[in-house]
Amino acid sequence: MKKLASIKANLPAVVMLMSIVALWELVCLTAKIPEYVLPAPSLIFIALWENIFLLLDHTKITLIAVLGGLALAILVAFILAMAMDRWKPLKQALYPVLVISQAVPIIALAPLMLIWFGVGLLPKVLIVALVCFFPLAVNLVEGFSQVDPEAIDLMQTMHADRWMIMRSVQLPFAMPYFFSGLKIAATYSVLGAIIGEWLGARAGLGIYMLRTMHSYRLSHLLAAIIVVIILSLIMFKLAELAGWLAMPWKRESNNQMEG
């Protein structure tokens, strides 16, 4: 019943998407729009099918940067969020800087990464980490700040040390906030890797997109964009699955509400 309800909820969006694709195809065929101006969806799917193995090779390279940058962002976000929760003056000094840093376009910082670290995997990983870091850090800081003070006081009366309080109270309470940020960061991670490849790389989906754009093969370019969209959705669903696995108490409460 739950799956049937989910299918019914998503059916309008599927119908709308299929209608847009059908209308797009019809307009391209009737108006005879050149492929280099706007390729028909059928040509895009043909390009996707014919180049699927080449696109998969480029996807593997992009995925390495995505996973490396996301892992680095998670590590730094946890360390910084715990430090800001532990030392309030550090939070007061650093939190506004984190917010202001989001006003700096990532595409302006990316060339600096290439100048400092060269053309390779490292600058792409760092660019992905920069893109993903903010939603992770802000959500973790918010999660730590929302912990019930009475729960912390209770742990202290039981002579629990700082690490025990963090592990038993603060981290479980902050997990929903963290995974909300992770879903955003996981989606952004693919965009960050593509930006890094646009500015300097030898392979990857970003390089494939640049090559097809410069040769006016729009059907191949849009095929690559479809792969990017699919990869972003997969990363989002993996983050969602990780949250489902990491928070069994939330699953139990949801089941009780549904029951």
N, C-alpha and C positions, 0 to 999 in steps of 0.2 A: 504493500500500500504506500509505503514511504517513497519507493522508487517511482511508482506511478504518479504520485503527487509531484515529484521532482521533474518528471518528464512533462507533465501538464504545465508546470510553471515555466519551463524553458521553451515550450512549443511556440509561443508567439514570436520570440526572438529568432528561432530557427526559420519560421515561415517568412519573417521580415527579411532575413539575410538571403534566403533563397529567391525571394521576389526581387531584391536589389540586383543579384547576380543575373537573373533571367532578363531583367530590364536592361542591364548593362550589355548583355550579349545581343539583345535585339537591336539596341541603338547602334552598336558597332557594325552589325551586319547590314542594317537598312541604310545607314548613313555612309557606309563604306569608309569608316575612319581608318587612316593608315596605322599600321602597328606601331610605328615610332612616335605617334601622337597618343594613342590610347588603344592598347591591345585588348581584344575580347577575352573574357574569362576562359574560353576554350583554349586559346593560344597560350594563356598563362599556365593552365594545367598541363598542356602538352610540353611546354618548356620545363615545368617542374618534373614531369615524368622522365623526360629525356636526360635531364641533368641531375637526377636524384642522388646518384653515387658521388658525383663531384660536390654537390651541395652538402652531403653527409660528411665528406672529408673536411670541408671548410667549417661545418658545424662542430666537429670534434675539437678543432683548434679554438674556436670561439668559446666552447663549453669549458675548456681548461681555464681560460681567463676568468670566466663567470664564476666557476666554483672556487678558484683560488682567491679571487677578490672578495667574494661573499664570505668565505671562511675567515679571511683577514679582518674584514669589517666586523664580523660577529665577535672575534677575539678582542679587538681593540674596544668595541662598544661595551662589552661586559666589564673589562678592566676599568675603563674610564667611568662607567656608570656606578660601579661599586665604590670607586675612589671618591666620586662626588657625593655619594650617599654617606660615606664614612666621614668625610671632612666637608662640612657645610661651607666654610669660606672658599674652598676650591669650587664648589658648585656655583656659588654666587659670582665668582670670577670667570668661570669657564662657560657656564651655560649661555650667557648672552653672546659670547664669541661663537659658539656652535650655531646659534640662530643667525647671526650676521654672516657666517661663512656660507650660508645657503644663497645669499645674494650674489655670490661670485659664480659666474657661469662656468660649468665644468669644462666646457670646450675651450675656455681661456686658460685653464690650468693644465690641460692635457699637453700642449706643446712644451711646457716646462718639464713635464715628466719625460718626454722624449729627449729633450736636451740633456737632462741630468742622467738618465738611465739608458739612453740609446733605443734602438728599434729592436724589440724583442718581447718576451713574455712579461717581464717585470713591470714596465710602464702600463701595460694593459691591466694587469692585476691591481696595480695601485689606483688606476682610474676607476675601476669597478668598485674597489674598496671605498673610495671617496664618495661615489654615488650612493652606495648602500649604507654607509656609516651613520648618516644623520637620522633616518627613521628608526634605526635600531637603537641608537644611543638615547634619543629623546623618549622613545617608548619605555626603555628600561628605567631611565631616570624617573619618569612618571609613575611607573609601576612600583618602584622602591618607595617613592614618596607617599603612595596611597596605602601602605601597609598599616594595619590596625596597631596603634601604639600600645594598646592593652595586651596584645599578643606578645609584643616584644618585652613588655614589663613582666609578663608571666614567665617568659623564658629566662629573664635575668634573675627573677626570684628563685628559679630552679638552678641557678649558678651555671647557666649555659654560657659558653664563650662566644665571641663575636662570630666565628665561623659557623658554629652550631645554629645561631640565630639566623644567619644568612641562608644556610642550607635548609633549615626546617620551616622557616616562616617567610622570609623575604623573597627567596627565589621562587617557591611555589606560588606566592601571591603575584609576583611580577611576570610569571610565564604567559598569561593571556596577553598582556601588553607586549611582551617580547615577540610572540608569534604574530600579533597584528602588524608589528613593524617588519617582521621577517617576510610576510607576504608581499608587502610593498617593496622591500629591498630586493627580494628575489625577482620581481618583475623588472625593477630598475636595473638589475645587474646585467641583463642582456643588452639593454640600451647603452650602458657604460662600456661594455666590451666592444660594441659596434663603433662607438665614438673613438675609442682607442685605436681601433683598426683603421678607421678613416684617416687618422692623422699620421699613422706610420706603422705598417706591418707588412709581412710578406705573404700571409695567408689568413683566412678567416672569412666569415660571412660579410664583414664590412668591406674587405678587399674585393670579394666577388661582386658586391653591389656597385662599388666604384668602377670596376672594369666593365660591367654591363651598361652602366650609365654612360660612360665615355664612348662606348661603341653603339649607343642608341638602341640597345636590345631591351626594350622596356618590358617585354614579356618575361625575360629572364630576371630582370630586376624585381618585378612584382612577385615572381616565383620565390626569390630569395626573401622578400618581405613576408610572404606566407610562412616560410620556414622560421623566420624570426618571431612571428606571432605565435606559432605553435610552440617554439622553445620557451617563450615567455609564459605561456599558459601552463606548460609542464612544470616550470620552476615554481609558479604560483601554487599549483596543486601539490607539489612535493612539500612546499612549506606548510600547506594546510594539513597534509598527511602527517608531517612531523609533529605539528601541534596536537593532532588527534592522538598520536601514539604517546606523546610526552605528558599529556594531562588526562590520565584515566579518571580522575575525580570529576572532571568536567563532562566526560562521556556518561558517567553514572548519573550525574544531576540532570543531564538532558533526557536520559532514558526515563528517569523518575517523573520529569515534567510531562513527557509524552504519554507515560502510563497513566 
